[in-house]
């Protein structure tokens, strides 16, 4: 098992699973992978007990990851396919969290800061959603049920620096007033691998702790703290600078090993364990630059596109029939 100090920040369960040797069984953790359609890779990680939670560094629950490099591109048809898959996976997770509930009242919390582009995914998703709760209030308490619609409401609660309040406090107040059956919390995440930036969607039935991936821990939005199920939907938009350098070092070692003249240098560097490599990189970088995080140059366009993908996935899950077989 990896030592504690080797902990490149990530919010993705699939990346925590990759810390272990391929094929290695982790007690209390079940994982499966499959492909769907053109280029959609799905991973389901279930953390079944406290032993698995300790090994993975994440709460017990189910984590579903949808990966597709094309999500970083401006391809409406591909984003439509990803939204359909997201809707199907989200619908299945909702059914497990709220069994037997035919007419759901759902509250969507768009977490993040609209003024900071990599952190603006949640608020942008809120802008794109078709809210319906006000129709029940305007016409009749059963209007949405008669029309076959979910009772959907939501808000972007901002961040503590803007409001002076914990996000969880604001959401809890709204939940007390609106009494939904379920919360969907949408947030930007941190990844360990640059290839997953803006090309990976994670769903989790464990709730969410805003800012945990960048070391800025805030009160969690969970079933325990809010009294109802919380499903988290997130997309990684940042990566730690030390993680990028670590990936670069690994690529450099492989390049050195390929050439006869440099093979000895590559072999020497290969003897340094990944844990020691990462620790050395952090010791060199962070005193000089601090714990820096990096985001793609075109993150504004990527977040704009992905906010529509996520909002459409939520619509698919709530307004239509199941989309997965």
C-alpha atoms as one frame of an Amber mdcrd trajectory, in Angstrom:
protein
   0.000   0.000   0.000   1.192   3.546  -0.780   2.731   5.519   2.065   0.707
   8.402   3.482   2.913  11.199   2.186   2.456  10.053  -1.434  -0.872  11.763
  -1.856  -1.182  13.804  -5.060  -4.508  15.553  -4.576  -7.466  14.088  -6.424
 -11.228  13.888  -6.011 -11.563  10.910  -8.361 -12.110   7.419  -6.961 -10.801
   5.901 -10.200  -7.449   7.623  -9.604  -7.284   6.392  -6.021  -7.848   2.874
  -7.378  -4.953   3.352  -9.818  -2.518   3.835  -6.908  -2.592   0.072  -6.494
  -0.956  -2.497  -8.760  -3.155  -3.554 -11.667  -5.073  -6.665 -10.715  -4.352
  -6.202  -7.011  -7.369  -6.950  -4.838  -8.254  -4.298  -2.283 -10.176  -5.598
   0.700 -13.601  -3.970   0.860 -13.406  -2.498  -2.664 -15.075  -3.766  -5.839
 -14.206  -2.252  -9.221 -15.361  -2.918 -12.761 -14.762  -1.233 -16.120 -16.597
  -1.320 -19.429 -17.071   0.703 -22.604 -20.207   2.195 -24.065 -20.781   3.641
 -27.520 -17.860   5.381 -29.202 -15.049   6.123 -26.806 -16.987   6.270 -23.525
 -15.133   4.380 -20.777 -16.961   3.718 -17.527 -15.568   2.655 -14.174 -17.635
   1.685 -11.159 -15.888   1.599  -7.787 -17.841   0.416  -4.757 -16.301   0.921
  -1.325 -18.144  -1.594   0.818 -16.749  -1.186   4.329 -14.459   0.785   6.613
 -11.408  -1.219   5.539 -12.004  -0.276   1.914 -12.646   3.335   2.893  -9.310
   3.488   4.725  -7.432   1.989   1.790  -9.036   4.341  -0.743  -9.157   7.440
   1.437 -12.822   7.945   0.534 -16.191   7.303   2.245 -18.105   4.087   1.739
 -20.372   4.238  -1.297 -20.583   3.926  -5.080 -18.481   6.016  -7.484 -19.175
   5.931 -11.237 -16.731   7.593 -13.639 -17.448   8.400 -17.292 -14.282   9.137
 -19.277 -13.991  10.364 -22.849 -11.165  12.431 -24.285 -13.573  13.899 -26.852
 -15.440  15.672 -24.043 -12.657  18.263 -24.155 -13.567  19.003 -27.787 -16.356
  21.094 -29.309 -18.414  18.195 -30.666 -22.130  18.657 -29.873 -23.095  15.130
 -30.962 -20.498  13.581 -28.667 -21.558  15.753 -25.734 -25.150  14.681 -26.413
 -24.094  11.017 -26.207 -22.203  11.673 -22.967 -25.224  13.485 -21.495 -27.412
  10.495 -22.333 -25.005   8.131 -20.566 -24.732  10.489 -17.606 -28.517  10.621
 -17.389 -28.798   6.841 -17.352 -26.146   6.375 -14.680 -27.619   9.193 -12.589
 -31.114   7.700 -12.879 -29.842   4.347 -11.596 -28.112   6.022  -8.669 -31.264
   8.028  -7.841 -33.342   4.833  -7.878 -30.944   3.219  -5.385 -30.944   6.274
  -3.129 -34.724   6.807  -3.266 -36.279   3.368  -3.873 -39.957   3.365  -4.703
 -40.163   7.152  -5.181 -42.077   7.776  -8.406 -42.488  11.549  -8.083 -39.303
  13.085  -6.762 -38.583  16.503  -5.363 -34.955  17.272  -6.217 -32.763  20.173
  -5.108 -29.634  20.910  -7.167 -26.766  22.742  -5.463 -24.408  24.378  -7.960
 -21.230  24.647  -5.890 -18.335  26.936  -6.727 -17.450  30.510  -7.615 -18.901
  31.981 -10.804 -16.091  34.570 -10.864 -13.332  31.914 -11.023 -13.627  30.055
 -14.337 -12.268  26.615 -13.282 -14.613  26.724 -10.264 -17.710  27.915 -12.127
 -19.145  24.586 -13.296 -21.791  24.313 -10.556 -23.273  27.825 -10.958 -23.300
  27.446 -14.755 -25.226  24.169 -14.515 -27.854  25.916 -12.372 -28.293  28.557
 -15.089 -29.080  25.822 -17.641 -31.591  23.773 -15.613 -35.350  23.832 -16.172
 -36.703  24.403 -12.665 -40.314  23.362 -11.927 -40.974  23.802  -8.199 -42.411
  27.282  -8.740 -45.092  25.737 -11.001 -46.356  23.661  -8.077 -46.491  26.810
  -5.952 -48.172  28.852  -8.694 -50.798  26.451  -9.987 -51.403  23.680  -7.438
 -49.470  21.444  -5.038 -49.911  18.524  -7.457 -49.210  20.329 -10.743 -45.884
  18.617 -11.431 -47.241  15.192 -10.511 -50.186  15.626 -12.886 -47.801  16.643
 -15.669 -45.379  13.820 -14.901 -42.600  16.248 -13.959 -40.145  16.147 -11.067
 -40.306  18.965  -8.558 -36.951  20.536  -9.402 -35.371  23.496  -7.636 -31.839
  24.648  -6.942 -29.396  27.436  -6.307 -25.762  28.470  -6.547 -24.870  29.212
  -2.898 -21.520  30.853  -3.693 -18.408  30.418  -1.568 -17.518  31.498   1.956
 -15.371  34.374   0.732 -18.454  35.876  -0.939 -21.147  35.103   1.633 -19.340
  34.720   4.954 -21.242  31.462   5.420 -20.390  27.819   4.900 -21.912  26.442
   1.706 -23.373  23.580   3.747 -25.158  26.078   6.027 -26.828  27.819   3.076
 -27.855  24.551   1.429 -29.215  23.200   4.715 -31.384  26.285   5.146 -32.800
  25.858   1.640 -33.407  22.154   2.245 -35.314  22.868   5.461 -37.614  25.242
   3.557 -38.114  23.232   0.342 -38.041  19.681   1.821 -36.704  17.781  -1.220
 -36.294  14.010  -1.381 -32.790  14.236  -2.824 -29.920  16.669  -3.379 -27.694
  16.679  -6.456 -24.512  18.635  -5.731 -22.536  19.742  -8.809 -18.938  20.867
  -8.356 -15.581  21.238 -10.079 -12.996  18.689  -8.946  -9.235  18.191  -8.862
  -7.519  15.383 -10.788  -4.169  13.662 -10.457  -3.733  13.119 -14.207  -3.792
  15.960 -16.756  -5.486  13.753 -19.351  -8.619  13.649 -17.211  -9.075  17.427
 -17.024 -12.463  18.422 -18.484 -12.870  14.934 -19.974 -14.137  12.955 -16.974
 -17.455  13.003 -15.114 -17.768  11.391 -11.674 -20.980  10.499  -9.863 -20.962
   9.484  -6.207 -23.736   8.626  -3.772 -21.564   9.701  -0.818 -22.184  13.439
  -1.007 -19.361  15.931  -1.317 -16.854  17.989   0.670 -16.351  21.246  -1.285
 -12.710  22.162  -1.938 -11.225  18.930  -0.588  -9.282  18.210  -3.780  -7.323
  21.469  -3.495  -6.781  21.183   0.257  -9.492  23.727   1.152 -11.717  21.598
   3.368 -15.233  22.859   4.089 -18.246  21.287   5.795 -19.593  18.383   3.807
 -22.907  18.031   2.032 -23.830  14.479   3.008 -26.807  12.387   4.060 -25.524
  12.594   7.644 -25.361  16.396   7.692 -28.507  17.154   5.653 -30.802  14.233
   6.501 -31.512  13.175   2.881 -29.487  11.420   0.150 -26.858  13.545  -1.620
 -25.513  12.583  -5.053 -22.387  14.408  -6.205 -21.701  15.143  -9.878 -18.270
  16.557 -10.631 -15.765  17.240 -13.399 -12.032  17.798 -12.753 -10.852  21.198
 -13.973  -7.522  21.591 -12.110  -4.421  19.537 -11.335  -1.637  20.175  -8.855
   1.586  21.448 -10.423   3.546  18.755  -8.559   1.366  16.122 -10.218   2.201
  17.460 -13.687   5.928  17.465 -12.940   5.645  13.933 -11.562   3.987  12.740
 -14.793   6.697  14.520 -16.794   9.450  12.781 -14.820   7.853   9.387 -15.508
   7.718  10.170 -19.237  11.339  11.367 -19.173  12.502   8.139 -17.499  10.830
   6.080 -20.213  12.465   8.229 -22.903  15.903   7.835 -21.297  15.501   4.061
 -21.125  14.863   3.888 -24.870  18.294   5.212 -25.867  21.561   3.324 -25.333
  23.483   6.483 -24.411  21.011   7.520 -21.700  19.774   4.130 -20.466  22.040
   4.210 -17.397  20.550   7.567 -16.343  17.022   6.225 -16.825  17.815   3.093
 -14.809  19.212   5.190 -11.978  16.121   7.430 -11.856  13.816   4.411 -12.137
  15.252   3.076  -8.865  13.757   6.071  -7.056  10.261   5.007  -6.026   7.231
   7.019  -7.252   6.585   8.034  -3.640  10.112   9.423  -3.261   9.904  11.142
  -6.656   6.692  12.905  -5.761   7.905  13.912  -2.325  11.117  15.353  -3.810
   9.133  17.332  -6.401   6.905  18.812  -3.699   9.906  19.716  -1.552  11.443
  21.569  -4.497   8.311  23.260  -5.830   6.135  24.226  -2.884   8.627  26.272
  -0.816   9.271  28.392  -3.916   5.810  28.601  -5.498   3.346  27.237  -2.930
   0.784  24.485  -3.655   0.008  25.640  -7.207  -2.845  24.298  -9.331  -2.986
  24.328 -13.129  -5.937  24.443 -15.511  -6.181  24.163 -19.347  -5.760  27.340
 -21.389  -9.239  27.030 -22.900 -10.982  26.138 -19.638 -13.621  28.836 -20.163
 -14.930  27.144 -23.301 -14.613  23.666 -21.810 -16.585  24.581 -18.691 -19.250
  26.308 -20.772 -19.744  23.187 -22.921 -19.602  20.763 -20.018 -22.129  22.747
 -18.000 -24.664  22.036 -20.755 -23.626  18.361 -20.808 -24.203  18.024 -17.058
 -27.481  19.950 -17.048 -28.784  17.872 -19.953 -27.721  14.701 -18.123 -29.767
  15.815 -15.106 -32.724  16.509 -17.393 -32.319  13.057 -18.962 -32.371  11.445
 -15.515 -35.340  13.370 -14.154 -37.575  14.187 -17.111 -37.302  11.073 -19.234
 -37.368   7.305 -19.040 -34.248   5.375 -18.114 -31.573   5.612 -20.794 -29.470
   2.573 -19.845 -30.345  -1.016 -20.349
